[in-house]
Amino acid sequence: MSQVTIIGAGIVGLSHAWMAARCGHSVTVHERNANAQGATIRNFGMVWPIGQTPGEALAIAQTSRSLWLEFAKESGLWMNPCGSIHLAHRTDELEVLREFAEVGPPLGYEVKLLNPSQTLAKAPGANPNGLLGGLWSETECGVNPRFAVATLARWLNAKFGVHIHFSSRVTSVESGDKGPLVTLDNGQVIESDCVVVATGSDFRDLFPSQFTNSGVKSCKLQMLATKAQPDAWRIGPHLASGLTLRHYDNFRICDSIKPLCQRIAAESPELDKFGIHVMASQTEDGRVILGDSHEYGSDITPFDKEIIDDLILDELRKVIFLPNWQIAERWHGIYAKYPGGFAFESQPLPGVHVSTGTGGSGMTMSMGIADRFWKTHTI
Ligand SMILES: Cc1cc2nc3c(=O)[nH]c(=O)nc-3n(C[C@H](O)[C@H](O)[C@H](O)COP(=O)(O)OP(=O)(O)OC[C@H]3O[C@@H](n4cnc5c(N)ncnc54)[C@H](O)[C@@H]3O)c2cc1C
């Protein structure tokens, strides 16, 4: 049995912990905080295969989805196989949806174009004013990001005996005579056969020069959540707007995406400036999670911008309907984005595997990425 040490208890670290444990390895996770507080608990909780490009990325997202469903079933985690609808309120948005509904299915996307009344029948949260149609997709699911990763940690410990040490910061990773050595903030040095570095946007702390050369960038997103909606009202599937069509790479297979991007750039440059597109998901307690914006590199400050929240809410009100728009919480999250693909993976030292850079798709991709790694990696 090999010893595997994982650094970081976000979704990437715990996905690796699951897959390594499933291969029969002895797995220990070190997380610097008392519980995970990074991108993994700050997101929409959307498992979003439709956003991936056709081929390898979509296949990994589909594997991830199956793994999420398996974990939810075994652990009792609330998981909502709600699907998603991209809403069209402008003719150029409808054109992209129409094109994607034609070219997407042969590439593996389970999508169908809906007319306005079909859209409203599935999605009480769609704004009927000016609604032209929607793109229904079967495959998206929702989890509550506040609880999902904590449940995963407990389940991994109970089912596989994975040791998860919270409030345990790793200060360095070096090569030793027999394998990589991990030093903790209490001075303890751990010998392992394999180390997985899953420290999200903080990957630079342990491997500064590898970070600089990797091209991985940090990205800050502002988010909001409403109070619980009254009378157990539900939005239906996850909802995304026409603005979202220019955000996820899957829609680049459509020729009609170009004029849409040009129109938005000319009409509302402030949306491009702050990388705003809008989406909504709903947790089991009735809150609706709303977002988001994208600021990169030196544009990132600790201070959230009111103008961004206002733009997000203005755009959301155009496309979705909610009985209660009262905002209960505002926050931001930071993720690591690898411009060269859906994840950044490297081996800075023998036996040390870095897994980060999942960008806006870490909840969707991590389990599949870890599954692929541990199926092909021998220690
Ligand atoms: C606002 C927002 C919305 C998003 N929405 C979605 C979505 O709906 N669907 C989707 O698929 N993706 C979404 N994403 C992306 C997704 O959340 C991320 O890709 C994913 O959570 C990254 O996971 P991670 O484990 O790499 O990082 P993190 O969750 O940040 O975890 C890294 C962990 O490493 C720990 N750590 C760091 N350094 C050390 C150290 N030295 N020692 C010990 N521990 C350390 C940190 O404390 C942290 O807990 C969203 C992201 C954000 C920010």
The ligand as an SDF file (V2000), in Angstrom:
LIG
                    3D

 53 58  0  0  0  0  0  0  0  0999 V2000
  -17.4780   32.3730   -7.3790 C   0  0  0  0  0  0  0  0  0  0  0  0
  -17.1630   31.0760   -8.0650 C   0  0  0  0  0  0  0  0  0  0  0  0
  -18.1750   30.3830   -8.7270 C   0  0  0  0  0  0  0  0  0  0  0  0
  -17.8810   29.1530   -9.3350 C   0  0  0  0  0  0  0  0  0  0  0  0
  -18.9020   28.3830   -9.8160 N   0  0  0  0  0  0  0  0  0  0  0  0
  -18.6340   27.1290  -10.2580 C   0  0  0  0  0  0  0  0  0  0  0  0
  -19.6870   26.2470  -10.6090 C   0  0  0  0  0  0  0  0  0  0  0  0
  -20.8600   26.5250  -10.3810 O   0  0  0  0  0  0  0  0  0  0  0  0
  -19.3680   25.0570  -11.1920 N   0  0  0  0  0  0  0  0  0  0  0  0
  -18.0660   24.6880  -11.3800 C   0  0  0  0  0  0  0  0  0  0  0  0
  -17.8380   23.6320  -11.9510 O   0  0  0  0  0  0  0  0  0  0  0  0
  -17.0540   25.4510  -10.9310 N   0  0  0  0  0  0  0  0  0  0  0  0
  -17.3070   26.6580  -10.3710 C   0  0  0  0  0  0  0  0  0  0  0  0
  -16.2950   27.4350   -9.9250 N   0  0  0  0  0  0  0  0  0  0  0  0
  -14.9290   26.9220   -9.9980 C   0  0  0  0  0  0  0  0  0  0  0  0
  -14.6140   25.9900   -8.8340 C   0  0  0  0  0  0  0  0  0  0  0  0
  -15.1770   26.4580   -7.6440 O   0  0  0  0  0  0  0  0  0  0  0  0
  -13.0840   25.8750   -8.7120 C   0  0  0  0  0  0  0  0  0  0  0  0
  -12.5250   25.4920   -9.9610 O   0  0  0  0  0  0  0  0  0  0  0  0
  -12.7140   24.8090   -7.7050 C   0  0  0  0  0  0  0  0  0  0  0  0
  -13.4120   24.9960   -6.5020 O   0  0  0  0  0  0  0  0  0  0  0  0
  -11.2070   24.8210   -7.4400 C   0  0  0  0  0  0  0  0  0  0  0  0
  -10.9740   23.8460   -6.4620 O   0  0  0  0  0  0  0  0  0  0  0  0
   -9.5740   23.7150   -5.7490 P   0  0  0  0  0  0  0  0  0  0  0  0
   -9.6670   22.5490   -4.8590 O   0  0  0  0  0  0  0  0  0  0  0  0
   -8.4860   23.7770   -6.7840 O   0  0  0  0  0  0  0  0  0  0  0  0
   -9.4130   25.0980   -4.9530 O   0  0  0  0  0  0  0  0  0  0  0  0
   -9.9480   25.5380   -3.5130 P   0  0  0  0  0  0  0  0  0  0  0  0
  -11.3600   25.1930   -3.3120 O   0  0  0  0  0  0  0  0  0  0  0  0
   -9.5820   26.9800   -3.4070 O   0  0  0  0  0  0  0  0  0  0  0  0
   -9.1240   24.6530   -2.5130 O   0  0  0  0  0  0  0  0  0  0  0  0
   -7.7330   24.7970   -2.2870 C   0  0  0  0  0  0  0  0  0  0  0  0
   -7.5220   24.4470   -0.8360 C   0  0  0  0  0  0  0  0  0  0  0  0
   -6.1260   24.3740   -0.5870 O   0  0  0  0  0  0  0  0  0  0  0  0
   -5.8990   24.8960    0.6990 C   0  0  0  0  0  0  0  0  0  0  0  0
   -4.4810   25.2840    0.7930 N   0  0  0  0  0  0  0  0  0  0  0  0
   -3.8220   26.2370    0.1090 C   0  0  0  0  0  0  0  0  0  0  0  0
   -2.5260   26.2790    0.4490 N   0  0  0  0  0  0  0  0  0  0  0  0
   -2.3580   25.3320    1.3810 C   0  0  0  0  0  0  0  0  0  0  0  0
   -1.2270   24.8880    2.1310 C   0  0  0  0  0  0  0  0  0  0  0  0
   -0.0250   25.4350    1.9600 N   0  0  0  0  0  0  0  0  0  0  0  0
   -1.3840   23.8760    3.0440 N   0  0  0  0  0  0  0  0  0  0  0  0
   -2.6090   23.3010    3.2220 C   0  0  0  0  0  0  0  0  0  0  0  0
   -3.7110   23.6930    2.5400 N   0  0  0  0  0  0  0  0  0  0  0  0
   -3.5850   24.6760    1.6220 C   0  0  0  0  0  0  0  0  0  0  0  0
   -6.8400   26.0800    0.7880 C   0  0  0  0  0  0  0  0  0  0  0  0
   -7.0820   26.4500    2.1350 O   0  0  0  0  0  0  0  0  0  0  0  0
   -8.0710   25.5380    0.0910 C   0  0  0  0  0  0  0  0  0  0  0  0
   -9.0150   24.9440    0.9810 O   0  0  0  0  0  0  0  0  0  0  0  0
  -16.5600   28.6590   -9.3240 C   0  0  0  0  0  0  0  0  0  0  0  0
  -15.5530   29.3720   -8.6680 C   0  0  0  0  0  0  0  0  0  0  0  0
  -15.8410   30.5650   -8.0300 C   0  0  0  0  0  0  0  0  0  0  0  0
  -14.7530   31.2940   -7.2980 C   0  0  0  0  0  0  0  0  0  0  0  0
  1  2  1  0
  2  3  1  0
  2 52  2  0
  3  4  2  0
  4  5  1  0
  4 50  1  0
  5  6  2  0
  6  7  1  0
  6 13  1  0
  7  8  2  0
  7  9  1  0
  9 10  1  0
 10 11  2  0
 10 12  1  0
 12 13  2  0
 13 14  1  0
 14 15  1  0
 14 50  1  0
 15 16  1  0
 16 17  1  0
 16 18  1  0
 18 19  1  0
 18 20  1  0
 20 21  1  0
 20 22  1  0
 22 23  1  0
 23 24  1  0
 24 25  2  0
 24 26  1  0
 24 27  1  0
 27 28  1  0
 28 29  2  0
 28 30  1  0
 28 31  1  0
 31 32  1  0
 32 33  1  0
 33 34  1  0
 33 48  1  0
 34 35  1  0
 35 36  1  0
 35 46  1  0
 36 37  1  0
 36 45  1  0
 37 38  2  0
 38 39  1  0
 39 40  1  0
 39 45  2  0
 40 41  1  0
 40 42  2  0
 42 43  1  0
 43 44  2  0
 44 45  1  0
 46 47  1  0
 46 48  1  0
 48 49  1  0
 50 51  2  0
 51 52  1  0
 52 53  1  0
M  END
$$$$
